[in-house]
Amino acid sequence: MKVLQINCVYNSGSTGKIVYDIHSNLLNDNCESIVCYGNGPKVYETNVYKTNSNFLCKINAISSRLTGVMYGGCFFSTKKLISIIKKEKPDIVHVHCINGHMVNIYKLIEFLKNSGIKTVLTLHAEFMHTANCGYALDCDKWKNGCGKCPRLKKETSSFIFDGTHKSWVKMKKAFDGFENLTVVAVSSWLMERAKQSPILADKNHTVVLNGLDTGVFKHYDASELRDKHNLTDEKIIFHASPNFNNDINSIKGGYYILKLAEMLKDENVKIIVAGSYDASIKAPENVILLGRVSNQEELAKYYSMADLTVLTSKKETFSMVVAESLSCGTPVVGFLAGGPEQIAIKDYSDFVAQGDIEALYNAVQKTLSKNYNKEEIARKAENIYSKKSMVDGYKKIYKIIGKQYE
């Protein structure tokens, strides 16, 4: 069996690592595996193709902002990608996140539909069933055609035109009649959302949870980190975000971490934040801003050191933070955000109403008062969030829709 995966990046970021893990496992099983990706540095590996240049990515981005249609254009990269698919003749094409101005999504989906190639589409975000935004939040316009987008600049970066209805029509037309398609969501919450969209409602749907490297994300003795930060008997709260800021409208909710810090200022608690941050932020004395932590083992040790991880996102389709924290043996408290509360282990997590800082504070206090067996949490999490479990889930789908593995 030959599987060809398509993603915006390869072996970087959450989706890029997922693609790499599937690719590596298939090769270890003596299966033929191909990867096509559009953005980032060129990778010199056999059967891995970069289909878009960084220059064309910028041109495609500018074009989309002029037209108001995010997922069109990309003439040359789309032509190159389709030519690779024709040349490789895969049994299955597995589509992941193909945003980032790497391909004309409408033309690619039309090609896969008309070619009859068995296709798996993994929803890591919402843009394939909303046809526009990655996170629809509380807006339901995607259920009946979009248009007059209330968050136009934020979601599309359009200079002038609102092309959200046009995008929706083009996406629906591309998927209409696509019979050889299996739609995979990374959480049950996301699957139910996709089923409500006229674009994907009539497709076959299933769930495969994202996986991570539990050889890295496991429980560590992190006493050296306590020494590094001159910590003694303080309770530690950990928060991880790609971009930490104090904007109340930010989807990752850093504003609430700072509010929580103020509420805890007279208690023996430190909040440690991993992630790039705005230098203008004036963090309280009980907050330690680490900046970006790129070393995954170091990140896992911070999770391990913490007594609790707090998640303040407005919406998440899955939440690698939840999976990583639990895999390191650390319980989670957060706002209800869609995917996280569904994929978390119930005995070691607590989620409260979105934006309710008092409820979040109370949940934090309740969790910090408990004594958890961190190694037990990590063992249970390994069975749920390991990359082996994820890859096995996809291989099962491949077997159902394609030829049997030899």
C-alpha positions as a Markdown table, in Angstrom:
| # | Residue | x | y | z |
|---|---|---|---|---|
| 1 | Met | 0.0 | 0.0 | 0.0 |
| 2 | Lys | 1.2 | 3.5 | -0.8 |
| 3 | Val | 0.1 | 6.5 | 1.3 |
| 4 | Leu | 0.7 | 10.1 | 0.3 |
| 5 | Gln | 0.3 | 12.7 | 3.0 |
| 6 | Ile | -0.2 | 16.4 | 2.4 |
| 7 | Asn | 0.4 | 19.1 | 5.1 |
| 8 | Cys | 1.5 | 22.7 | 5.2 |
| 9 | Val | 4.7 | 21.8 | 7.2 |
| 10 | Tyr | 6.8 | 18.7 | 7.8 |
| 11 | Asn | 8.3 | 17.5 | 11.1 |
| 12 | Ser | 7.7 | 20.9 | 12.8 |
| 13 | Gly | 4.8 | 22.3 | 14.6 |
| 14 | Ser | 2.1 | 19.9 | 15.9 |
| 15 | Thr | 0.7 | 18.8 | 12.6 |
| 16 | Gly | 4.1 | 18.5 | 11.0 |
| 17 | Lys | 5.3 | 16.1 | 13.8 |
| 18 | Ile | 2.1 | 14.1 | 13.4 |
| 19 | Val | 2.8 | 13.7 | 9.6 |
| 20 | Tyr | 6.4 | 12.7 | 10.4 |
| 21 | Asp | 5.3 | 10.1 | 12.9 |
| 22 | Ile | 2.8 | 8.5 | 10.5 |
| 23 | His | 5.4 | 8.6 | 7.7 |
| 24 | Ser | 8.1 | 7.0 | 9.8 |
| 25 | Asn | 5.8 | 4.3 | 11.1 |
| 26 | Leu | 4.6 | 3.3 | 7.6 |
| 27 | Leu | 8.2 | 3.1 | 6.4 |
| 28 | Asn | 9.1 | 0.9 | 9.4 |
| 29 | Asp | 6.2 | -1.4 | 8.4 |
| 30 | Asn | 7.7 | -1.6 | 4.9 |
| 31 | Cys | 4.9 | 0.4 | 3.4 |
| 32 | Glu | 5.4 | 3.0 | 0.7 |
| 33 | Ser | 5.0 | 6.5 | 2.2 |
| 34 | Ile | 5.2 | 9.9 | 0.5 |
| 35 | Val | 4.9 | 13.3 | 2.1 |
| 36 | Cys | 4.2 | 16.6 | 0.3 |
| 37 | Tyr | 4.4 | 19.8 | 2.3 |
| 38 | Gly | 4.3 | 23.5 | 1.3 |
| 39 | Asn | 6.0 | 25.7 | 3.8 |
| 40 | Gly | 9.2 | 25.9 | 5.8 |
| 41 | Pro | 12.7 | 24.9 | 5.0 |
| 42 | Lys | 13.4 | 22.3 | 2.3 |
| 43 | Val | 13.9 | 18.8 | 3.7 |
| 44 | Tyr | 16.3 | 16.5 | 1.8 |
| 45 | Glu | 14.7 | 13.1 | 2.5 |
| 46 | Thr | 13.7 | 10.4 | 0.1 |
| 47 | Asn | 10.0 | 10.6 | -0.8 |
| 48 | Val | 9.5 | 14.0 | 0.8 |
| 49 | Tyr | 8.6 | 16.8 | -1.5 |
| 50 | Lys | 8.4 | 20.5 | -0.9 |
| 51 | Thr | 5.7 | 21.8 | -3.3 |
| 52 | Asn | 5.8 | 25.6 | -2.6 |
| 53 | Ser | 8.5 | 28.2 | -2.4 |
| 54 | Asn | 8.6 | 30.7 | 0.4 |
| 55 | Phe | 8.5 | 33.5 | -2.2 |
| 56 | Leu | 5.3 | 32.1 | -3.8 |
| 57 | Cys | 3.8 | 31.6 | -0.3 |
| 58 | Lys | 4.1 | 35.4 | 0.2 |
| 59 | Ile | 2.7 | 36.1 | -3.2 |
| 60 | Asn | -0.3 | 33.8 | -2.5 |
| 61 | Ala | -0.9 | 35.5 | 0.8 |
| 62 | Ile | -1.0 | 39.0 | -0.7 |
| 63 | Ser | -3.3 | 37.7 | -3.5 |
| 64 | Ser | -5.7 | 36.3 | -0.9 |
| 65 | Arg | -5.8 | 39.6 | 1.0 |
| 66 | Leu | -6.7 | 41.4 | -2.2 |
| 67 | Thr | -9.5 | 39.0 | -3.3 |
| 68 | Gly | -10.8 | 38.1 | 0.2 |
| 69 | Val | -10.6 | 34.4 | -0.7 |
| 70 | Met | -8.0 | 32.7 | 1.5 |
| 71 | Tyr | -7.8 | 29.2 | -0.1 |
| 72 | Gly | -7.6 | 29.9 | -3.8 |
| 73 | Gly | -4.7 | 31.0 | -6.0 |
| 74 | Cys | -1.5 | 29.0 | -5.6 |
| 75 | Phe | -1.4 | 28.1 | -9.4 |
| 76 | Phe | 2.2 | 26.8 | -9.5 |
| 77 | Ser | 2.3 | 25.0 | -6.2 |
| 78 | Thr | -1.1 | 23.3 | -6.9 |
| 79 | Lys | 0.1 | 22.2 | -10.3 |
| 80 | Lys | 3.3 | 20.8 | -8.8 |
| 81 | Leu | 1.4 | 18.9 | -6.1 |
| 82 | Ile | -1.1 | 17.4 | -8.5 |
| 83 | Ser | 1.7 | 16.3 | -10.8 |
| 84 | Ile | 3.4 | 14.5 | -7.9 |
| 85 | Ile | 0.2 | 12.7 | -7.0 |
| 86 | Lys | -0.3 | 11.6 | -10.6 |
| 87 | Lys | 3.3 | 10.4 | -10.8 |
| 88 | Glu | 3.3 | 8.6 | -7.5 |
| 89 | Lys | -0.1 | 7.0 | -8.0 |
| 90 | Pro | -0.9 | 6.5 | -4.3 |
| 91 | Asp | -3.6 | 4.1 | -3.0 |
| 92 | Ile | -4.6 | 6.6 | -0.4 |
| 93 | Val | -4.1 | 10.4 | -0.1 |
| 94 | His | -4.1 | 11.7 | 3.5 |
| 95 | Val | -4.8 | 15.4 | 3.7 |
| 96 | His | -4.0 | 17.3 | 6.9 |
| 97 | Cys | -3.7 | 21.1 | 7.4 |
| 98 | Ile | -3.3 | 22.6 | 3.9 |
| 99 | Asn | -3.8 | 26.2 | 4.8 |
| 100 | Gly | -0.8 | 28.6 | 4.9 |
| 101 | His | -1.2 | 29.6 | 1.2 |
| 102 | Met | 0.5 | 26.4 | 0.0 |
| 103 | Val | -2.2 | 25.1 | -2.4 |
| 104 | Asn | -5.5 | 25.9 | -4.0 |
| 105 | Ile | -7.7 | 23.8 | -1.7 |
| 106 | Tyr | -10.7 | 23.9 | -4.0 |
| 107 | Lys | -8.7 | 22.6 | -7.0 |
| 108 | Leu | -6.9 | 19.9 | -5.0 |
| 109 | Ile | -10.2 | 18.6 | -3.5 |
| 110 | Glu | -11.8 | 18.6 | -7.0 |
| 111 | Phe | -8.9 | 16.7 | -8.4 |
| 112 | Leu | -9.0 | 14.1 | -5.6 |
| 113 | Lys | -12.7 | 13.7 | -6.0 |
| 114 | Asn | -12.7 | 13.3 | -9.8 |
| 115 | Ser | -9.6 | 11.0 | -9.8 |
| 116 | Gly | -11.4 | 8.5 | -7.5 |
| 117 | Ile | -8.4 | 8.3 | -5.1 |
| 118 | Lys | -9.4 | 7.1 | -1.7 |
| 119 | Thr | -8.9 | 10.1 | 0.6 |
| 120 | Val | -8.5 | 10.7 | 4.3 |
| 121 | Leu | -9.1 | 14.3 | 5.6 |
| 122 | Thr | -7.9 | 15.0 | 9.1 |
| 123 | Leu | -9.5 | 18.1 | 10.7 |
| 124 | His | -6.9 | 19.7 | 13.0 |
| 125 | Ala | -8.8 | 23.0 | 12.8 |
| 126 | Glu | -12.2 | 24.1 | 11.6 |
| 127 | Phe | -11.4 | 25.8 | 8.3 |
| 128 | Met | -12.2 | 22.9 | 6.0 |
| 129 | His | -15.8 | 22.8 | 7.3 |
| 130 | Thr | -16.3 | 26.5 | 7.9 |
| 131 | Ala | -14.5 | 27.3 | 4.6 |
| 132 | Asn | -12.9 | 30.3 | 6.2 |
| 133 | Cys | -11.9 | 30.6 | 9.9 |
| 134 | Gly | -9.8 | 28.2 | 11.8 |
| 135 | Tyr | -11.9 | 28.7 | 14.9 |
| 136 | Ala | -15.5 | 29.8 | 14.5 |
| 137 | Leu | -15.8 | 30.5 | 18.2 |
| 138 | Asp | -19.5 | 31.4 | 18.9 |
| 139 | Cys | -20.3 | 32.4 | 15.2 |
| 140 | Asp | -22.7 | 30.0 | 13.4 |
| 141 | Lys | -22.6 | 31.7 | 9.9 |
| 142 | Trp | -20.6 | 28.7 | 8.6 |
| 143 | Lys | -23.8 | 26.6 | 9.0 |
| 144 | Asn | -25.6 | 28.5 | 6.3 |
| 145 | Gly | -23.1 | 30.1 | 3.9 |
| 146 | Cys | -21.1 | 32.7 | 5.7 |
| 147 | Gly | -20.8 | 36.3 | 4.4 |
| 148 | Lys | -20.8 | 39.6 | 6.3 |
| 149 | Cys | -18.1 | 38.1 | 8.5 |
| 150 | Pro | -18.1 | 39.7 | 12.0 |
| 151 | Arg | -14.3 | 39.0 | 12.3 |
| 152 | Leu | -13.3 | 39.6 | 8.8 |
| 153 | Lys | -9.9 | 41.3 | 9.3 |
| 154 | Lys | -8.9 | 38.9 | 12.2 |
| 155 | Glu | -9.8 | 35.7 | 10.3 |
| 156 | Thr | -9.0 | 36.5 | 6.6 |
| 157 | Ser | -6.6 | 39.5 | 6.7 |
| 158 | Ser | -8.5 | 40.8 | 3.7 |
| 159 | Phe | -7.6 | 44.4 | 2.7 |
| 160 | Ile | -11.0 | 45.3 | 1.3 |
| 161 | Phe | -13.4 | 42.5 | 0.2 |
| 162 | Asp | -15.5 | 40.1 | 2.3 |
| 163 | Gly | -15.1 | 36.9 | 0.3 |
| 164 | Thr | -16.3 | 34.6 | 3.0 |
| 165 | His | -19.5 | 33.6 | 1.2 |
| 166 | Lys | -17.7 | 33.1 | -2.0 |
| 167 | Ser | -15.2 | 30.9 | -0.2 |
| 168 | Trp | -18.0 | 28.9 | 1.4 |
| 169 | Val | -19.7 | 28.3 | -2.0 |
| 170 | Lys | -16.4 | 27.2 | -3.5 |
| 171 | Met | -15.6 | 24.8 | -0.7 |
| 172 | Lys | -19.0 | 23.2 | -0.7 |
| 173 | Lys | -18.9 | 22.7 | -4.5 |
| 174 | Ala | -15.5 | 21.1 | -4.2 |
| 175 | Phe | -16.7 | 18.6 | -1.6 |
| 176 | Asp | -20.1 | 17.9 | -3.1 |
| 177 | Gly | -20.2 | 14.3 | -4.5 |
| 178 | Phe | -16.9 | 13.3 | -3.0 |
| 179 | Glu | -17.6 | 9.7 | -2.2 |
| 180 | Asn | -14.2 | 8.2 | -1.6 |
| 181 | Leu | -13.6 | 10.4 | 1.5 |
| 182 | Thr | -13.2 | 9.7 | 5.2 |
| 183 | Val | -13.2 | 12.7 | 7.5 |
| 184 | Val | -11.2 | 12.3 | 10.7 |
| 185 | Ala | -11.5 | 14.7 | 13.6 |
| 186 | Val | -9.0 | 15.0 | 16.4 |
| 187 | Ser | -11.8 | 15.1 | 19.0 |
| 188 | Ser | -15.4 | 14.2 | 19.3 |
| 189 | Trp | -16.3 | 17.8 | 19.8 |
| 190 | Leu | -14.7 | 18.7 | 16.4 |
| 191 | Met | -16.4 | 15.7 | 14.7 |
| 192 | Glu | -19.8 | 16.9 | 15.9 |
| 193 | Arg | -19.0 | 20.4 | 14.6 |
| 194 | Ala | -18.0 | 19.1 | 11.2 |
| 195 | Lys | -21.3 | 17.0 | 11.0 |
| 196 | Gln | -23.2 | 20.2 | 11.3 |
| 197 | Ser | -21.6 | 21.8 | 8.3 |
| 198 | Pro | -23.4 | 21.5 | 4.9 |
| 199 | Ile | -19.9 | 21.1 | 3.4 |
| 200 | Leu | -19.1 | 17.8 | 5.2 |
| 201 | Ala | -22.3 | 16.7 | 6.8 |
| 202 | Asp | -22.9 | 13.8 | 4.4 |
| 203 | Lys | -19.4 | 12.3 | 4.7 |
| 204 | Asn | -18.1 | 9.4 | 6.7 |
| 205 | His | -16.8 | 10.7 | 10.0 |
| 206 | Thr | -14.6 | 9.2 | 12.8 |
| 207 | Val | -12.2 | 10.3 | 15.5 |
| 208 | Val | -8.5 | 9.7 | 16.0 |
| 209 | Leu | -6.8 | 11.5 | 18.9 |
| 210 | Asn | -3.5 | 13.3 | 18.2 |
| 211 | Gly | -0.5 | 11.5 | 19.5 |
| 212 | Leu | 2.8 | 12.6 | 21.0 |
| 213 | Asp | 6.2 | 11.2 | 21.8 |
| 214 | Thr | 5.6 | 9.7 | 25.3 |
| 215 | Gly | 9.3 | 8.8 | 25.4 |
| 216 | Val | 9.9 | 12.5 | 25.7 |
| 217 | Phe | 6.7 | 13.7 | 27.4 |
| 218 | Lys | 6.8 | 11.6 | 30.5 |
| 219 | His | 7.3 | 12.3 | 34.2 |
| 220 | Tyr | 10.7 | 13.5 | 35.1 |
| 221 | Asp | 12.5 | 14.4 | 38.3 |
| 222 | Ala | 12.7 | 18.2 | 37.7 |
| 223 | Ser | 14.5 | 19.2 | 40.9 |
| 224 | Glu | 17.2 | 21.0 | 38.9 |
| 225 | Leu | 14.6 | 23.4 | 37.5 |
| 226 | Arg | 13.5 | 24.3 | 41.0 |
| 227 | Asp | 17.1 | 25.1 | 41.8 |
| 228 | Lys | 17.5 | 27.0 | 38.6 |
| 229 | His | 14.6 | 29.3 | 39.5 |
| 230 | Asn | 15.3 | 29.4 | 43.2 |
| 231 | Leu | 12.1 | 27.7 | 44.1 |
| 232 | Thr | 11.7 | 26.0 | 47.5 |
| 233 | Asp | 8.2 | 25.0 | 48.7 |
| 234 | Glu | 6.1 | 27.0 | 46.3 |
| 235 | Lys | 3.2 | 25.5 | 44.5 |
| 236 | Ile | 3.8 | 25.7 | 40.7 |
| 237 | Ile | 1.3 | 26.5 | 38.0 |
| 238 | Phe | 2.4 | 26.0 | 34.4 |
| 239 | His | 1.0 | 27.7 | 31.3 |
| 240 | Ala | 2.2 | 27.0 | 27.7 |
| 241 | Ser | 1.3 | 29.2 | 24.8 |
| 242 | Pro | 2.8 | 29.9 | 21.4 |
| 243 | Asn | 2.3 | 33.6 | 21.9 |
| 244 | Phe | 1.6 | 34.9 | 25.4 |
| 245 | Asn | 0.0 | 38.4 | 25.7 |
| 246 | Asn | -2.4 | 40.4 | 27.8 |
| 247 | Asp | -5.0 | 40.9 | 25.0 |
| 248 | Ile | -8.4 | 39.9 | 26.4 |
| 249 | Asn | -9.5 | 39.0 | 22.9 |
| 250 | Ser | -6.6 | 36.6 | 22.3 |
| 251 | Ile | -7.7 | 33.1 | 21.6 |
| 252 | Lys | -5.1 | 31.6 | 24.0 |
| 253 | Gly | -6.3 | 33.7 | 26.9 |
| 254 | Gly | -3.0 | 35.0 | 28.4 |
| 255 | Tyr | -5.0 | 37.9 | 29.9 |
| 256 | Tyr | -6.6 | 35.4 | 32.4 |
| 257 | Ile | -3.3 | 34.0 | 33.5 |
| 258 | Leu | -2.2 | 37.5 | 34.5 |
| 259 | Lys | -5.6 | 38.0 | 36.3 |
| 260 | Leu | -5.1 | 34.7 | 38.1 |
| 261 | Ala | -1.6 | 35.8 | 39.1 |
| 262 | Glu | -3.1 | 38.9 | 40.8 |
| 263 | Met | -5.6 | 36.8 | 42.7 |
| 264 | Leu | -2.8 | 34.5 | 43.9 |
| 265 | Lys | -0.3 | 37.2 | 44.8 |
| 266 | Asp | -0.6 | 36.7 | 48.6 |
| 267 | Glu | -0.2 | 32.9 | 48.3 |
| 268 | Asn | 2.8 | 30.7 | 48.1 |
| 269 | Val | 2.3 | 30.0 | 44.4 |
| 270 | Lys | 4.4 | 30.7 | 41.3 |
| 271 | Ile | 3.1 | 30.8 | 37.7 |
| 272 | Ile | 5.6 | 29.8 | 35.0 |
| 273 | Val | 4.8 | 30.7 | 31.4 |
| 274 | Ala | 6.4 | 29.0 | 28.4 |
| 275 | Gly | 6.0 | 30.8 | 25.1 |
| 276 | Ser | 7.0 | 33.9 | 23.2 |
| 277 | Tyr | 5.7 | 37.0 | 24.9 |
| 278 | Asp | 5.3 | 40.7 | 24.3 |
| 279 | Ala | 8.2 | 42.6 | 26.0 |
| 280 | Ser | 5.7 | 45.3 | 27.1 |
| 281 | Ile | 3.9 | 42.9 | 29.5 |
| 282 | Lys | 4.4 | 43.9 | 33.1 |
| 283 | Ala | 4.0 | 40.5 | 34.8 |
| 284 | Pro | 3.4 | 40.3 | 38.6 |
| 285 | Glu | 6.3 | 39.1 | 40.8 |
| 286 | Asn | 4.7 | 35.7 | 41.1 |
| 287 | Val | 5.0 | 35.1 | 37.3 |
| 288 | Ile | 8.1 | 33.8 | 35.6 |
| 289 | Leu | 8.1 | 34.4 | 31.8 |
| 290 | Leu | 10.4 | 31.8 | 30.2 |
| 291 | Gly | 10.0 | 32.8 | 26.6 |
| 292 | Arg | 9.9 | 30.1 | 23.9 |
| 293 | Val | 11.0 | 26.6 | 25.1 |
| 294 | Ser | 12.1 | 24.8 | 21.9 |
| 295 | Asn | 13.7 | 21.8 | 23.6 |
| 296 | Gln | 10.9 | 19.3 | 24.0 |
| 297 | Glu | 12.6 | 17.4 | 26.9 |
| 298 | Glu | 13.1 | 20.7 | 28.8 |
| 299 | Leu | 9.4 | 21.6 | 28.2 |
| 300 | Ala | 8.4 | 18.1 | 29.5 |
| 301 | Lys | 10.5 | 18.8 | 32.7 |
| 302 | Tyr | 8.6 | 22.1 | 33.3 |
| 303 | Tyr | 5.3 | 20.2 | 33.0 |
| 304 | Ser | 6.7 | 17.6 | 35.4 |
| 305 | Met | 7.8 | 20.2 | 37.9 |
| 306 | Ala | 4.4 | 21.9 | 38.0 |
| 307 | Asp | 1.6 | 20.9 | 40.4 |
| 308 | Leu | -0.9 | 22.0 | 37.8 |
| 309 | Thr | -1.2 | 23.2 | 34.2 |
| 310 | Val | -3.8 | 25.9 | 33.4 |
| 311 | Leu | -5.3 | 26.2 | 30.0 |
| 312 | Thr | -7.2 | 29.5 | 29.2 |
| 313 | Ser | -7.9 | 29.1 | 25.5 |
| 314 | Lys | -11.2 | 30.3 | 24.0 |
| 315 | Lys | -11.4 | 27.3 | 21.7 |
| 316 | Glu | -9.2 | 24.3 | 21.0 |
| 317 | Thr | -10.0 | 21.4 | 18.6 |
| 318 | Phe | -7.8 | 19.1 | 20.7 |
| 319 | Ser | -5.1 | 20.7 | 22.9 |
| 320 | Met | -1.6 | 19.3 | 22.9 |
| 321 | Val | -1.0 | 21.2 | 26.1 |
| 322 | Val | -3.5 | 19.0 | 27.9 |
| 323 | Ala | -2.0 | 15.8 | 26.4 |
| 324 | Glu | 1.5 | 16.9 | 27.1 |
| 325 | Ser | 0.7 | 17.9 | 30.7 |
| 326 | Leu | -1.1 | 14.7 | 31.6 |
| 327 | Ser | 1.6 | 12.6 | 29.9 |
| 328 | Cys | 4.1 | 14.3 | 32.3 |
| 329 | Gly | 1.8 | 13.4 | 35.3 |
| 330 | Thr | 0.5 | 16.9 | 35.9 |
| 331 | Pro | -3.3 | 17.6 | 36.2 |
| 332 | Val | -5.1 | 20.3 | 34.2 |
| 333 | Val | -7.5 | 23.1 | 35.0 |
| 334 | Gly | -9.0 | 25.3 | 32.3 |
| 335 | Phe | -11.9 | 27.0 | 30.6 |
| 336 | Leu | -14.4 | 24.9 | 28.6 |
| 337 | Ala | -13.0 | 25.3 | 25.1 |
| 338 | Gly | -14.5 | 22.4 | 23.0 |
| 339 | Gly | -11.9 | 19.8 | 22.5 |
| 340 | Pro | -9.8 | 19.9 | 25.7 |
| 341 | Glu | -12.5 | 18.8 | 28.1 |
| 342 | Gln | -13.4 | 15.9 | 25.9 |
| 343 | Ile | -9.9 | 14.5 | 25.4 |
| 344 | Ala | -8.7 | 15.1 | 29.0 |
| 345 | Ile | -8.6 | 12.3 | 31.6 |
| 346 | Lys | -11.6 | 13.2 | 33.8 |
| 347 | Asp | -10.1 | 12.2 | 37.1 |
| 348 | Tyr | -7.2 | 14.6 | 36.6 |
| 349 | Ser | -8.8 | 17.6 | 35.0 |
| 350 | Asp | -11.4 | 20.3 | 35.8 |
| 351 | Phe | -12.9 | 22.7 | 33.3 |
| 352 | Val | -15.1 | 25.7 | 34.2 |
| 353 | Ala | -17.2 | 28.2 | 32.2 |
| 354 | Gln | -15.3 | 30.2 | 29.6 |
| 355 | Gly | -14.0 | 33.5 | 31.0 |
| 356 | Asp | -15.2 | 32.8 | 34.6 |
| 357 | Ile | -12.0 | 33.8 | 36.4 |
| 358 | Glu | -13.6 | 33.2 | 39.9 |
| 359 | Ala | -14.5 | 29.7 | 38.9 |
| 360 | Leu | -11.0 | 29.2 | 37.5 |
| 361 | Tyr | -9.4 | 30.4 | 40.7 |
| 362 | Asn | -11.6 | 28.1 | 42.8 |
| 363 | Ala | -10.7 | 25.1 | 40.5 |
| 364 | Val | -7.0 | 25.9 | 40.8 |
| 365 | Gln | -7.3 | 26.1 | 44.6 |
| 366 | Lys | -9.1 | 22.8 | 44.7 |
| 367 | Thr | -6.6 | 21.0 | 42.5 |
| 368 | Leu | -3.6 | 22.4 | 44.3 |
| 369 | Ser | -5.0 | 21.1 | 47.6 |
| 370 | Lys | -4.9 | 17.5 | 46.3 |
| 371 | Asn | -2.0 | 15.0 | 46.4 |
| 372 | Tyr | -1.8 | 13.3 | 43.0 |
| 373 | Asn | 0.3 | 10.3 | 42.1 |
| 374 | Lys | 2.1 | 11.8 | 39.1 |
| 375 | Glu | 3.6 | 8.6 | 37.8 |
| 376 | Glu | 0.1 | 7.0 | 37.8 |
| 377 | Ile | -1.3 | 9.9 | 35.8 |
| 378 | Ala | 1.6 | 9.6 | 33.3 |
| 379 | Arg | 1.0 | 5.8 | 32.9 |
| 380 | Lys | -2.7 | 6.3 | 32.1 |
| 381 | Ala | -2.0 | 9.2 | 29.7 |
| 382 | Glu | 0.6 | 7.1 | 27.8 |
| 383 | Asn | -2.1 | 4.6 | 26.8 |
| 384 | Ile | -4.3 | 7.4 | 25.5 |
| 385 | Tyr | -2.0 | 10.0 | 23.9 |
| 386 | Ser | 1.0 | 8.0 | 22.6 |
| 387 | Lys | 1.9 | 8.4 | 18.9 |
| 388 | Lys | 1.6 | 4.6 | 18.6 |
| 389 | Ser | -2.1 | 4.8 | 19.5 |
| 390 | Met | -2.6 | 7.6 | 17.0 |
| 391 | Val | -0.7 | 5.8 | 14.2 |
| 392 | Asp | -2.6 | 2.6 | 14.9 |
| 393 | Gly | -5.8 | 4.5 | 14.5 |
| 394 | Tyr | -4.9 | 5.8 | 11.1 |
| 395 | Lys | -3.5 | 2.4 | 10.0 |
| 396 | Lys | -6.9 | 0.9 | 10.9 |
| 397 | Ile | -8.6 | 3.5 | 8.7 |
| 398 | Tyr | -6.2 | 2.8 | 5.8 |
| 399 | Lys | -6.9 | -0.9 | 6.1 |
| 400 | Ile | -10.7 | -0.3 | 6.0 |
| 401 | Ile | -10.6 | 1.9 | 2.9 |
| 402 | Gly | -7.7 | 0.4 | 1.1 |
| 403 | Lys | -5.7 | -2.8 | 0.6 |
| 404 | Gln | -4.7 | -4.9 | 3.6 |
| 405 | Tyr | -1.2 | -4.5 | 4.9 |
| 406 | Glu | 1.0 | -7.5 | 4.0 |
